[in-house]
């Protein structure tokens, strides 16, 4: 099992390294023991955090209300909890 995610029943914990202000929003591989996500949104007034939560909800095919920050709301290193997703996190790296 990888270090960047952990599944516990219906919940999935993701360790992320986020790069705001990128040309487009995408998964760009692993950054140490975190999944690196480039975000097109700027890191201004919470826009990048909002865009990140929407992107994670879309990627894991769950409603936005089932995605929340556990750590790192103000940092590039974040831990996000996703509830009820059937998507295998490993498949995200295979799509690259």
LINGIWO-V781922 format. One record per residue. N is the residue number from 1. PSI is psi in whole degrees, 0 to 359 (999 if undefined). OMEGA is omega in whole degrees, 0 to 359 (NA if undefined). Layout:
n:psi:omega
N:PSI:OMEGA
N:PSI:OMEGA
This chain:
n:psi:omega
1:143:182
2:160:179
3:343:187
4:351:174
5:157:178
6:128:178
7:134:177
8:92:183
9:239:181
10:350:183
11:147:179
12:124:180
13:126:182
14:129:173
15:122:187
16:148:168
17:117:189
18:133:177
19:97:179
20:163:177
21:19:179
22:170:179
23:322:178
24:161:179
25:125:181
26:161:172
27:131:183
28:21:176
29:202:181
30:147:177
31:94:187
32:237:179
33:34:179
34:152:174
35:126:181
36:129:178
37:126:173
38:133:181
39:135:177
40:338:182
41:144:178
42:155:179
43:56:184
44:131:175
45:37:176
46:6:183
47:322:181
48:318:179
49:317:179
50:316:179
51:322:179
52:312:181
53:319:177
54:317:180
55:316:179
56:316:179
57:315:179
58:315:182
59:321:182
60:7:174
61:50:176
62:158:174
63:151:181
64:325:182
65:346:181
66:12:178
67:130:180
68:154:176
69:138:171
70:328:180
71:155:167
72:29:179
73:332:182
74:13:183
75:169:177
76:333:180
77:117:186
78:155:170
79:125:183
80:139:178
81:131:177
82:128:181
83:134:170
84:16:180
85:141:176
86:358:182
87:134:177
88:120:182
89:328:180
90:333:181
91:338:180
92:324:179
93:330:180
94:333:182
95:342:184
96:999:NA
